[in-house]
Amino acid sequence: MNPYTQRLWELLLEQPLLLEQLTAIMRRSYEPFLSQERAFRVNACAIEQHLRDEFDLWYEWLPETPINALAGQCALALLDVVDWNTLARLVIQYEENASLLQTLDRLHIGVAPVHPPVRQEETERRDAETEIV
């Protein structure tokens, strides 16, 4: 997975409402008109469009300053390198895992929570901050 897709996914995990919207998009079915594979591609494109629309709203909301214009354009440009099919698969996997955990919880079977891996840079930054203090 490319680092931009990875980082976007990490950010989405921190936004449950947005992740819920993306999950609803991925649940869409178009049977009997589209196969599951084609429906997946349509839904992956819908996720991309939804997030681009959200980024556009954010960009329009930013106060007009040179740094906001620069940062906003960079953020929008990064969307061009996101692997949307991978992101769509992550949304599906997340929903499947959440469903499994709910089932296990109903059956009173404990499962330790699985957290996304911490990036090496994040660990090094935390270690450096701890040393300073």
N, CA, C and O atoms as a GROMACS GRO file, in nm:
protein
  532
    1MET      N    1   0.085  -0.117   0.000
    1MET     CA    2   0.000   0.000   0.000
    1MET      C    3   0.090   0.123   0.000
    1MET      O    4   0.188   0.130   0.074
    2ASN      N    5   0.055   0.221  -0.084
    2ASN     CA    6   0.139   0.339  -0.088
    2ASN      C    7   0.118   0.423   0.040
    2ASN      O    8   0.013   0.413   0.103
    3PRO      N    9   0.217   0.504   0.076
    3PRO     CA   10   0.210   0.576   0.204
    3PRO      C   11   0.094   0.676   0.212
    3PRO      O   12   0.046   0.704   0.322
    4TYR      N   13   0.049   0.730   0.100
    4TYR     CA   14  -0.060   0.826   0.102
    4TYR      C   15  -0.194   0.757   0.131
    4TYR      O   16  -0.278   0.809   0.204
    5THR      N   17  -0.210   0.640   0.074
    5THR     CA   18  -0.330   0.561   0.102
    5THR      C   19  -0.329   0.517   0.248
    5THR      O   20  -0.432   0.523   0.315
    6GLN      N   21  -0.213   0.474   0.295
    6GLN     CA   22  -0.198   0.431   0.435
    6GLN      C   23  -0.233   0.545   0.530
    6GLN      O   24  -0.308   0.526   0.626
    7ARG      N   25  -0.181   0.663   0.504
    7ARG     CA   26  -0.206   0.777   0.594
    7ARG      C   27  -0.353   0.818   0.589
    7ARG      O   28  -0.411   0.850   0.693
    8LEU      N   29  -0.412   0.819   0.472
    8LEU     CA   30  -0.554   0.854   0.461
    8LEU      C   31  -0.637   0.753   0.540
    8LEU      O   32  -0.731   0.792   0.610
    9TRP      N   33  -0.604   0.626   0.529
    9TRP     CA   34  -0.676   0.523   0.605
    9TRP      C   35  -0.661   0.546   0.755
    9TRP      O   36  -0.759   0.536   0.829
   10GLU      N   37  -0.541   0.577   0.800
   10GLU     CA   38  -0.518   0.604   0.943
   10GLU      C   39  -0.604   0.722   0.989
   10GLU      O   40  -0.660   0.719   1.098
   11LEU      N   41  -0.613   0.824   0.906
   11LEU     CA   42  -0.696   0.940   0.941
   11LEU      C   43  -0.845   0.903   0.942
   11LEU      O   44  -0.920   0.951   1.028
   12LEU      N   45  -0.887   0.820   0.849
   12LEU     CA   46  -1.027   0.778   0.845
   12LEU      C   47  -1.065   0.697   0.968
   12LEU      O   48  -1.178   0.706   1.016
   13LEU      N   49  -0.972   0.618   1.020
   13LEU     CA   50  -0.999   0.540   1.141
   13LEU      C   51  -1.030   0.630   1.261
   13LEU      O   52  -1.094   0.588   1.356
   14GLU      N   53  -0.983   0.754   1.255
   14GLU     CA   54  -1.008   0.850   1.362
   14GLU      C   55  -1.138   0.928   1.341
   14GLU      O   56  -1.176   1.010   1.424
   15GLN      N   57  -1.207   0.902   1.230
   15GLN     CA   58  -1.330   0.974   1.196
   15GLN      C   59  -1.445   0.876   1.177
   15GLN      O   60  -1.476   0.840   1.064
   16PRO      N   61  -1.507   0.831   1.286
   16PRO     CA   62  -1.609   0.725   1.274
   16PRO      C   63  -1.729   0.763   1.188
   16PRO      O   64  -1.783   0.677   1.118
   17LEU      N   65  -1.771   0.888   1.189
   17LEU     CA   66  -1.886   0.927   1.107
   17LEU      C   67  -1.854   0.920   0.958
   17LEU      O   68  -1.934   0.873   0.878
   18LEU      N   69  -1.737   0.968   0.923
   18LEU     CA   70  -1.696   0.962   0.782
   18LEU      C   71  -1.675   0.817   0.739
   18LEU      O   72  -1.713   0.778   0.629
   19LEU      N   73  -1.616   0.738   0.826
   19LEU     CA   74  -1.595   0.596   0.795
   19LEU      C   75  -1.730   0.524   0.779
   19LEU      O   76  -1.743   0.435   0.696
   20GLU      N   77  -1.827   0.564   0.858
   20GLU     CA   78  -1.962   0.507   0.846
   20GLU      C   79  -2.024   0.543   0.711
   20GLU      O   80  -2.092   0.460   0.649
   21GLN      N   81  -2.002   0.666   0.665
   21GLN     CA   82  -2.053   0.706   0.533
   21GLN      C   83  -1.988   0.624   0.423
   21GLN      O   84  -2.056   0.580   0.329
   22LEU      N   85  -1.859   0.602   0.433
   22LEU     CA   86  -1.788   0.523   0.331
   22LEU      C   87  -1.833   0.378   0.334
   22LEU      O   88  -1.844   0.313   0.229
   23THR      N   89  -1.860   0.326   0.452
   23THR     CA   90  -1.910   0.189   0.465
   23THR      C   91  -2.046   0.177   0.398
   23THR      O   92  -2.072   0.078   0.329
   24ALA      N   93  -2.132   0.276   0.417
   24ALA     CA   94  -2.264   0.273   0.353
   24ALA      C   95  -2.250   0.274   0.201
   24ALA      O   96  -2.326   0.209   0.130
   25ILE      N   97  -2.153   0.349   0.151
   25ILE     CA   98  -2.129   0.351   0.006
   25ILE      C   99  -2.087   0.213  -0.043
   25ILE      O  100  -2.135   0.166  -0.146
   26MET      N  101  -1.997   0.148   0.031
   26MET     CA  102  -1.948   0.017  -0.011
   26MET      C  103  -2.053  -0.092   0.000
   26MET      O  104  -2.039  -0.197  -0.062
   27ARG      N  105  -2.158  -0.070   0.078
   27ARG     CA  106  -2.266  -0.170   0.090
   27ARG      C  107  -2.361  -0.166  -0.030
   27ARG      O  108  -2.441  -0.258  -0.047
   28ARG      N  109  -2.354  -0.064  -0.110
   28ARG     CA  110  -2.448  -0.053  -0.222
   28ARG      C  111  -2.435  -0.173  -0.316
   28ARG      O  112  -2.325  -0.217  -0.348
   29SER      N  113  -2.549  -0.222  -0.358
   29SER     CA  114  -2.554  -0.335  -0.448
   29SER      C  115  -2.635  -0.295  -0.571
   29SER      O  116  -2.732  -0.220  -0.559
   30TYR      N  117  -2.597  -0.344  -0.685
   30TYR     CA  118  -2.664  -0.306  -0.810
   30TYR      C  119  -2.714  -0.430  -0.884
   30TYR      O  120  -2.729  -0.428  -1.006
   31GLU      N  121  -2.738  -0.538  -0.810
   31GLU     CA  122  -2.787  -0.661  -0.873
   31GLU      C  123  -2.928  -0.639  -0.923
   31GLU      O  124  -3.005  -0.570  -0.856
   32PRO      N  125  -2.967  -0.690  -1.031
   32PRO     CA  126  -2.896  -0.783  -1.121
   32PRO      C  127  -2.820  -0.711  -1.231
   32PRO      O  128  -2.775  -0.774  -1.326
   33PHE      N  129  -2.806  -0.580  -1.220
   33PHE     CA  130  -2.747  -0.501  -1.329
   33PHE      C  131  -2.595  -0.508  -1.335
   33PHE      O  132  -2.537  -0.504  -1.443
   34LEU      N  133  -2.531  -0.517  -1.218
   34LEU     CA  134  -2.385  -0.521  -1.216
   34LEU      C  135  -2.338  -0.641  -1.135
   34LEU      O  136  -2.399  -0.679  -1.035
   35SER      N  137  -2.228  -0.699  -1.179
   35SER     CA  138  -2.166  -0.807  -1.102
   35SER      C  139  -2.106  -0.746  -0.974
   35SER      O  140  -2.096  -0.624  -0.962
   36GLN      N  141  -2.068  -0.831  -0.882
   36GLN     CA  142  -2.007  -0.783  -0.758
   36GLN      C  143  -1.879  -0.705  -0.785
   36GLN      O  144  -1.853  -0.603  -0.721
   37GLU      N  145  -1.798  -0.753  -0.880
   37GLU     CA  146  -1.672  -0.685  -0.912
   37GLU      C  147  -1.699  -0.546  -0.970
   37GLU      O  148  -1.631  -0.449  -0.934
   38ARG      N  149  -1.794  -0.535  -1.059
   38ARG     CA  150  -1.826  -0.403  -1.116
   38ARG      C  151  -1.888  -0.312  -1.011
   38ARG      O  152  -1.860  -0.192  -1.008
   39ALA      N  153  -1.972  -0.368  -0.925
   39ALA     CA  154  -2.030  -0.288  -0.817
   39ALA      C  155  -1.919  -0.236  -0.725
   39ALA      O  156  -1.924  -0.122  -0.679
   40PHE      N  157  -1.819  -0.320  -0.699
   40PHE     CA  158  -1.705  -0.277  -0.618
   40PHE      C  159  -1.636  -0.157  -0.683
   40PHE      O  160  -1.606  -0.059  -0.615
   41ARG      N  161  -1.611  -0.166  -0.814
   41ARG     CA  162  -1.544  -0.055  -0.883
   41ARG      C  163  -1.627   0.072  -0.880
   41ARG      O  164  -1.574   0.181  -0.860
   42VAL      N  165  -1.758   0.057  -0.900
   42VAL     CA  166  -1.847   0.174  -0.895
   42VAL      C  167  -1.843   0.236  -0.756
   42VAL      O  168  -1.834   0.358  -0.742
   43ASN      N  169  -1.849   0.152  -0.653
   43ASN     CA  170  -1.848   0.202  -0.516
   43ASN      C  171  -1.714   0.264  -0.478
   43ASN      O  172  -1.710   0.363  -0.405
   44ALA      N  173  -1.604   0.208  -0.528
   44ALA     CA  174  -1.471   0.266  -0.503
   44ALA      C  175  -1.463   0.406  -0.564
   44ALA      O  176  -1.407   0.497  -0.504
   45CYS      N  177  -1.519   0.422  -0.683
   45CYS     CA  178  -1.523   0.555  -0.747
   45CYS      C  179  -1.613   0.650  -0.667
   45CYS      O  180  -1.584   0.769  -0.657
   46ALA      N  181  -1.721   0.596  -0.612
   46ALA     CA  182  -1.812   0.679  -0.531
   46ALA      C  183  -1.742   0.725  -0.403
   46ALA      O  184  -1.764   0.838  -0.358
   47ILE      N  185  -1.660   0.638  -0.344
   47ILE     CA  186  -1.582   0.678  -0.226
   47ILE      C  187  -1.486   0.790  -0.262
   47ILE      O  188  -1.474   0.890  -0.191
   48GLU      N  189  -1.417   0.773  -0.374
   48GLU     CA  190  -1.324   0.878  -0.418
   48GLU      C  191  -1.398   1.010  -0.436
   48GLU      O  192  -1.353   1.114  -0.388
   49GLN      N  193  -1.510   1.007  -0.503
   49GLN     CA  194  -1.586   1.130  -0.528
   49GLN      C  195  -1.636   1.192  -0.398
   49GLN      O  196  -1.632   1.314  -0.381
   50HIS      N  197  -1.682   1.108  -0.306
   50HIS     CA  198  -1.730   1.157  -0.177
   50HIS      C  199  -1.619   1.229  -0.100
   50HIS      O  200  -1.640   1.338  -0.047
   51LEU      N  201  -1.502   1.167  -0.096
   51LEU     CA  202  -1.390   1.230  -0.024
   51LEU      C  203  -1.339   1.354  -0.095
   51LEU      O  204  -1.301   1.451  -0.030
   52ARG      N  205  -1.338   1.351  -0.227
   52ARG     CA  206  -1.299   1.472  -0.300
   52ARG      C  207  -1.396   1.587  -0.272
   52ARG      O  208  -1.355   1.702  -0.256
   53ASP      N  209  -1.525   1.555  -0.267
   53ASP     CA  210  -1.626   1.658  -0.235
   53ASP      C  211  -1.603   1.714  -0.095
   53ASP      O  212  -1.614   1.835  -0.073
   54GLU      N  213  -1.573   1.626   0.001
   54GLU     CA  214  -1.546   1.670   0.138
   54GLU      C  215  -1.422   1.759   0.143
   54GLU      O  216  -1.421   1.861   0.212
   55PHE      N  217  -1.317   1.720   0.071
   55PHE     CA  218  -1.195   1.802   0.066
   55PHE      C  219  -1.223   1.936   0.000
   55PHE      O  220  -1.171   2.039   0.045
   56ASP      N  221  -1.304   1.937  -0.105
   56ASP     CA  222  -1.339   2.064  -0.170
   56ASP      C  223  -1.411   2.157  -0.074
   56ASP      O  224  -1.384   2.277  -0.072
   57LEU      N  225  -1.504   2.102   0.004
   57LEU     CA  226  -1.575   2.184   0.104
   57LEU      C  227  -1.477   2.242   0.206
   57LEU      O  228  -1.486   2.359   0.242
   58TRP      N  229  -1.385   2.159   0.251
   58TRP     CA  230  -1.285   2.205   0.346
   58TRP      C  231  -1.198   2.315   0.285
   58TRP      O  232  -1.170   2.416   0.349
   59TYR      N  233  -1.157   2.294   0.161
   59TYR     CA  234  -1.069   2.391   0.094
   59TYR      C  235  -1.141   2.524   0.077
   59TYR      O  236  -1.080   2.630   0.097
   60GLU      N  237  -1.267   2.522   0.040
   60GLU     CA  238  -1.344   2.645   0.023
   60GLU      C  239  -1.364   2.715   0.157
   60GLU      O  240  -1.376   2.838   0.161
   61TRP      N  241  -1.368   2.640   0.266
   61TRP     CA  242  -1.389   2.695   0.399
   61TRP      C  243  -1.265   2.767   0.452
   61TRP      O  244  -1.277   2.859   0.533
   62LEU      N  245  -1.146   2.725   0.407
   62LEU     CA  246  -1.022   2.784   0.458
   62LEU      C  247  -1.017   2.934   0.435
   62LEU      O  248  -1.054   2.981   0.327
   63PRO      N  249  -0.972   3.010   0.535
   63PRO     CA  250  -0.952   3.154   0.512
   63PRO      C  251  -0.848   3.174   0.402
   63PRO      O  252  -0.755   3.094   0.387
   64GLU      N  253  -0.864   3.278   0.326
   64GLU     CA  254  -0.774   3.302   0.213
   64GLU      C  255  -0.642   3.363   0.262
   64GLU      O  256  -0.630   3.484   0.282
   65THR      N  257  -0.546   3.276   0.279
   65THR     CA  258  -0.410   3.317   0.312
   65THR      C  259  -0.317   3.238   0.222
   65THR      O  260  -0.354   3.131   0.173
   66PRO      N  261  -0.197   3.289   0.199
   66PRO     CA  262  -0.104   3.215   0.112
   66PRO      C  263  -0.074   3.074   0.162
   66PRO      O  264  -0.070   2.980   0.082
   67ILE      N  265  -0.053   3.058   0.294
   67ILE     CA  266  -0.020   2.924   0.344
   67ILE      C  267  -0.139   2.830   0.332
   67ILE      O  268  -0.120   2.712   0.302
   68ASN      N  269  -0.261   2.879   0.353
   68ASN     CA  270  -0.379   2.794   0.337
   68ASN      C  271  -0.396   2.753   0.191
   68ASN      O  272  -0.433   2.639   0.162
   69ALA      N  273  -0.370   2.846   0.100
   69ALA     CA  274  -0.380   2.813  -0.042
   69ALA      C  275  -0.279   2.705  -0.079
   69ALA      O  276  -0.312   2.610  -0.150
   70LEU      N  277  -0.157   2.719  -0.029
   70LEU     CA  278  -0.052   2.621  -0.058
   70LEU      C  279  -0.085   2.485   0.003
   70LEU      O  280  -0.080   2.383  -0.065
   71ALA      N  281  -0.120   2.484   0.132
   71ALA     CA  282  -0.151   2.358   0.200
   71ALA      C  283  -0.274   2.292   0.139
   71ALA      O  284  -0.278   2.170   0.121
   72GLY      N  285  -0.374   2.371   0.106
   72GLY     CA  286  -0.496   2.317   0.047
   72GLY      C  287  -0.469   2.252  -0.088
   72GLY      O  288  -0.519   2.144  -0.116
   73GLN      N  289  -0.391   2.319  -0.170
   73GLN     CA  290  -0.358   2.263  -0.302
   73GLN      C  291  -0.275   2.135  -0.288
   73GLN      O  292  -0.294   2.041  -0.364
   74CYS      N  293  -0.184   2.132  -0.190
   74CYS     CA  294  -0.105   2.010  -0.167
   74CYS      C  295  -0.196   1.895  -0.124
   74CYS      O  296  -0.183   1.783  -0.173
   75ALA      N  297  -0.288   1.924  -0.033
   75ALA     CA  298  -0.379   1.819   0.015
   75ALA      C  299  -0.464   1.766  -0.100
   75ALA      O  300  -0.482   1.645  -0.113
   76LEU      N  301  -0.516   1.856  -0.181
   76LEU     CA  302  -0.598   1.813  -0.294
   76LEU      C  303  -0.517   1.732  -0.395
   76LEU      O  304  -0.567   1.635  -0.452
   77ALA      N  305  -0.391   1.771  -0.417
   77ALA     CA  306  -0.306   1.699  -0.512
   77ALA      C  307  -0.273   1.559  -0.461
   77ALA      O  308  -0.258   1.466  -0.541
   78LEU      N  309  -0.263   1.542  -0.330
   78LEU     CA  310  -0.232   1.410  -0.275
   78LEU      C  311  -0.344   1.310  -0.304
   78LEU      O  312  -0.320   1.189  -0.310
   79LEU      N  313  -0.466   1.359  -0.321
   79LEU     CA  314  -0.576   1.268  -0.352
   79LEU      C  315  -0.554   1.196  -0.485
   79LEU      O  316  -0.610   1.089  -0.509
   80ASP      N  317  -0.473   1.255  -0.571
   80ASP     CA  318  -0.446   1.194  -0.702
   80ASP      C  319  -0.358   1.069  -0.691
   80ASP      O  320  -0.355   0.988  -0.784
   81VAL      N  321  -0.288   1.051  -0.579
   81VAL     CA  322  -0.200   0.935  -0.565
   81VAL      C  323  -0.255   0.830  -0.469
   81VAL      O  324  -0.190   0.728  -0.443
   82VAL      N  325  -0.374   0.854  -0.417
   82VAL     CA  326  -0.438   0.753  -0.330
   82VAL      C  327  -0.484   0.636  -0.417
   82VAL      O  328  -0.538   0.656  -0.526
   83ASP      N  329  -0.462   0.516  -0.370
   83ASP     CA  330  -0.511   0.396  -0.437
   83ASP      C  331  -0.652   0.370  -0.385
   83ASP      O  332  -0.670   0.312  -0.278
   84TRP      N  333  -0.750   0.412  -0.461
   84TRP     CA  334  -0.890   0.411  -0.417
   84TRP      C  335  -0.944   0.269  -0.404
   84TRP      O  336  -1.029   0.243  -0.319
   85ASN      N  337  -0.896   0.177  -0.487
   85ASN     CA  338  -0.940   0.037  -0.475
   85ASN      C  339  -0.891  -0.024  -0.343
   85ASN      O  340  -0.964  -0.097  -0.276
   86THR      N  341  -0.767   0.006  -0.307
   86THR     CA  342  -0.715  -0.043  -0.180
   86THR      C  343  -0.793   0.017  -0.064
   86THR      O  344  -0.828  -0.054   0.031
   87LEU      N  345  -0.822   0.146  -0.071
   87LEU     CA  346  -0.898   0.211   0.035
   87LEU      C  347  -1.038   0.149   0.046
   87LEU      O  348  -1.088   0.128   0.157
   88ALA      N  349  -1.101   0.120  -0.067
   88ALA     CA  350  -1.233   0.057  -0.066
   88ALA      C  351  -1.227  -0.081  -0.002
   88ALA      O  352  -1.316  -0.119   0.074
   89ARG      N  353  -1.122  -0.157  -0.031
   89ARG     CA  354  -1.105  -0.290   0.030
   89ARG      C  355  -1.085  -0.279   0.182
   89ARG      O  356  -1.135  -0.362   0.258
   90LEU      N  357  -1.014  -0.176   0.225
   90LEU     CA  358  -0.994  -0.155   0.368
   90LEU      C  359  -1.126  -0.123   0.437
   90LEU      O  360  -1.151  -0.167   0.549
   91VAL      N  361  -1.211  -0.046   0.371
   91VAL     CA  362  -1.342  -0.014   0.428
   91VAL      C  363  -1.424  -0.143   0.444
   91VAL      O  364  -1.488  -0.164   0.547
   92ILE      N  365  -1.421  -0.228   0.343
   92ILE     CA  366  -1.495  -0.355   0.350
   92ILE      C  367  -1.439  -0.442   0.462
   92ILE      O  368  -1.515  -0.497   0.542
   93GLN      N  369  -1.307  -0.455   0.470
   93GLN     CA  370  -1.245  -0.535   0.575
   93GLN      C  371  -1.279  -0.480   0.714
   93GLN      O  372  -1.304  -0.557   0.807
   94TYR      N  373  -1.280  -0.349   0.727
   94TYR     CA  374  -1.312  -0.286   0.854
   94TYR      C  375  -1.454  -0.322   0.897
   94TYR      O  376  -1.480  -0.356   1.012
   95GLU      N  377  -1.547  -0.315   0.801
   95GLU     CA  378  -1.686  -0.350   0.831
   95GLU      C  379  -1.698  -0.497   0.869
   95GLU      O  380  -1.767  -0.530   0.965
   96GLU      N  381  -1.631  -0.584   0.795
   96GLU     CA  382  -1.636  -0.727   0.825
   96GLU      C  383  -1.579  -0.755   0.965
   96GLU      O  384  -1.635  -0.835   1.040
   97ASN      N  385  -1.469  -0.690   0.999
   97ASN     CA  386  -1.408  -0.709   1.131
   97ASN      C  387  -1.500  -0.657   1.241
   97ASN      O  388  -1.514  -0.720   1.346
   98ALA      N  389  -1.562  -0.542   1.217
   98ALA     CA  390  -1.653  -0.485   1.317
   98ALA      C  391  -1.773  -0.578   1.337
   98ALA      O  392  -1.818  -0.598   1.450
   99SER      N  393  -1.823  -0.634   1.228
   99SER     CA  394  -1.936  -0.726   1.238
   99SER      C  395  -1.898  -0.851   1.316
   99SER      O  396  -1.976  -0.899   1.398
  100LEU      N  397  -1.780  -0.903   1.290
  100LEU     CA  398  -1.731  -1.021   1.361
  100LEU      C  399  -1.717  -0.992   1.510
  100LEU      O  400  -1.756  -1.074   1.594
  101LEU      N  401  -1.660  -0.876   1.544
  101LEU     CA  402  -1.643  -0.840   1.684
  101LEU      C  403  -1.777  -0.825   1.755
  101LEU      O  404  -1.790  -0.863   1.872
  102GLN      N  405  -1.877  -0.770   1.685
  102GLN     CA  406  -2.011  -0.758   1.744
  102GLN      C  407  -2.070  -0.897   1.771
  102GLN      O  408  -2.131  -0.920   1.876
  103THR      N  409  -2.052  -0.988   1.677
  103THR     CA  410  -2.102  -1.124   1.695
  103THR      C  411  -2.035  -1.191   1.813
  103THR      O  412  -2.101  -1.253   1.897
  104LEU      N  413  -1.903  -1.178   1.821
  104LEU     CA  414  -1.830  -1.238   1.932
  104LEU      C  415  -1.872  -1.175   2.065
  104LEU      O  416  -1.882  -1.244   2.167
  105ASP      N  417  -1.898  -1.046   2.064
  105ASP     CA  418  -1.942  -0.978   2.186
  105ASP      C  419  -2.079  -1.030   2.230
  105ASP      O  420  -2.102  -1.051   2.349
  106ARG      N  421  -2.168  -1.051   2.133
  106ARG     CA  422  -2.300  -1.106   2.166
  106ARG      C  423  -2.289  -1.246   2.223
  106ARG      O  424  -2.370  -1.287   2.307
  107LEU      N  425  -2.189  -1.319   2.179
  107LEU     CA  426  -2.167  -1.454   2.229
  107LEU      C  427  -2.081  -1.454   2.355
  107LEU      O  428  -2.052  -1.560   2.411
  108HIS      N  429  -2.042  -1.335   2.400
  108HIS     CA  430  -1.960  -1.316   2.520
  108HIS      C  431  -1.823  -1.382   2.507
  108HIS      O  432  -1.772  -1.441   2.602
  109ILE      N  433  -1.766  -1.370   2.389
  109ILE     CA  434  -1.631  -1.420   2.367
  109ILE      C  435  -1.539  -1.299   2.358
  109ILE      O  436  -1.554  -1.216   2.268
  110GLY      N  437  -1.446  -1.288   2.449
  110GLY     CA  438  -1.357  -1.172   2.451
  110GLY      C  439  -1.249  -1.181   2.346
  110GLY      O  440  -1.190  -1.287   2.324
  111VAL      N  441  -1.224  -1.070   2.281
  111VAL     CA  442  -1.118  -1.061   2.182
  111VAL      C  443  -1.044  -0.932   2.207
  111VAL      O  444  -1.106  -0.826   2.220
  112ALA      N  445  -0.913  -0.938   2.215
  112ALA     CA  446  -0.834  -0.817   2.235
  112ALA      C  447  -0.847  -0.728   2.113
  112ALA      O  448  -0.844  -0.777   2.000
  113PRO      N  449  -0.864  -0.597   2.134
  113PRO     CA  450  -0.877  -0.507   2.019
  113PRO      C  451  -0.750  -0.505   1.935
  113PRO      O  452  -0.639  -0.514   1.987
  114VAL      N  453  -0.768  -0.493   1.806
  114VAL     CA  454  -0.657  -0.486   1.712
  114VAL      C  455  -0.642  -0.341   1.671
  114VAL      O  456  -0.736  -0.279   1.620
  115HIS      N  457  -0.524  -0.287   1.692
  115HIS     CA  458  -0.499  -0.149   1.656
  115HIS      C  459  -0.413  -0.144   1.532
  115HIS      O  460  -0.332  -0.233   1.508
  116PRO      N  461  -0.431  -0.038   1.451
  116PRO     CA  462  -0.345  -0.028   1.333
  116PRO      C  463  -0.199  -0.013   1.377
  116PRO      O  464  -0.171   0.044   1.482
  117PRO      N  465  -0.106  -0.062   1.297
  117PRO     CA  466   0.034  -0.054   1.335
  117PRO      C  467   0.080   0.091   1.345
  117PRO      O  468   0.037   0.176   1.268
  118VAL      N  469   0.167   0.117   1.440
  118VAL     CA  470   0.222   0.251   1.458
  118VAL      C  471   0.340   0.265   1.362
  118VAL      O  472   0.425   0.177   1.353
  119ARG      N  473   0.342   0.376   1.290
  119ARG     CA  474   0.450   0.398   1.194
  119ARG      C  475   0.581   0.424   1.268
  119ARG      O  476   0.582   0.480   1.378
  120GLN      N  477   0.691   0.383   1.208
  120GLN     CA  478   0.824   0.397   1.268
  120GLN      C  479   0.854   0.542   1.304
  120GLN      O  480   0.910   0.569   1.410
  121GLU      N  481   0.817   0.637   1.215
  121GLU     CA  482   0.844   0.779   1.241
  121GLU      C  483   0.771   0.826   1.367
  121GLU      O  484   0.824   0.904   1.445
  122GLU      N  485   0.647   0.776   1.385
  122GLU     CA  486   0.566   0.814   1.502
  122GLU      C  487   0.635   0.765   1.630
  122GLU      O  488   0.641   0.839   1.728
  123THR      N  489   0.684   0.644   1.630
  123THR     CA  490   0.753   0.588   1.746
  123THR      C  491   0.879   0.668   1.777
  123THR      O  492   0.906   0.702   1.892
  124GLU      N  493   0.957   0.699   1.673
  124GLU     CA  494   1.080   0.775   1.692
  124GLU      C  495   1.050   0.916   1.745
  124GLU      O  496   1.124   0.967   1.829
  125ARG      N  497   0.943   0.978   1.696
  125ARG     CA  498   0.906   1.112   1.741
  125ARG      C  499   0.867   1.108   1.888
  125ARG      O  500   0.909   1.195   1.965
  126ARG      N  501   0.788   1.009   1.927
  126ARG     CA  502   0.748   0.996   2.068
  126ARG      C  503   0.869   0.973   2.157
  126ARG      O  504   0.878   1.030   2.266
  127ASP      N  505   0.963   0.888   2.111
  127ASP     CA  506   1.084   0.863   2.189
  127ASP      C  507   1.166   0.990   2.205
  127ASP      O  508   1.218   1.017   2.313
  128ALA      N  509   1.177   1.068   2.098
  128ALA     CA  510   1.252   1.193   2.103
  128ALA      C  511   1.187   1.291   2.198
  128ALA      O  512   1.257   1.360   2.273
  129GLU      N  513   1.055   1.301   2.198
  129GLU     CA  514   0.983   1.390   2.289
  129GLU      C  515   1.004   1.348   2.434
  129GLU      O  516   1.018   1.434   2.521
  130THR      N  517   1.007   1.220   2.460
  130THR     CA  518   1.026   1.168   2.595
  130THR      C  519   1.166   1.200   2.646
  130THR      O  520   1.183   1.232   2.764
  131GLU      N  521   1.266   1.192   2.558
  131GLU     CA  522   1.404   1.221   2.596
  131GLU      C  523   1.421   1.368   2.632
  131GLU      O  524   1.500   1.400   2.721
  132ILE      N  525   1.350   1.456   2.564
  132ILE     CA  526   1.364   1.600   2.586
  132ILE      C  527   1.314   1.636   2.725
  132ILE      O  528   1.373   1.720   2.793
  133VAL      N  529   1.206   1.573   2.767
  133VAL     CA  530   1.142   1.605   2.895
  133VAL      C  531   1.223   1.554   3.007
  133VAL      O  532   1.185   1.571   3.123
   0.00000   0.00000   0.00000
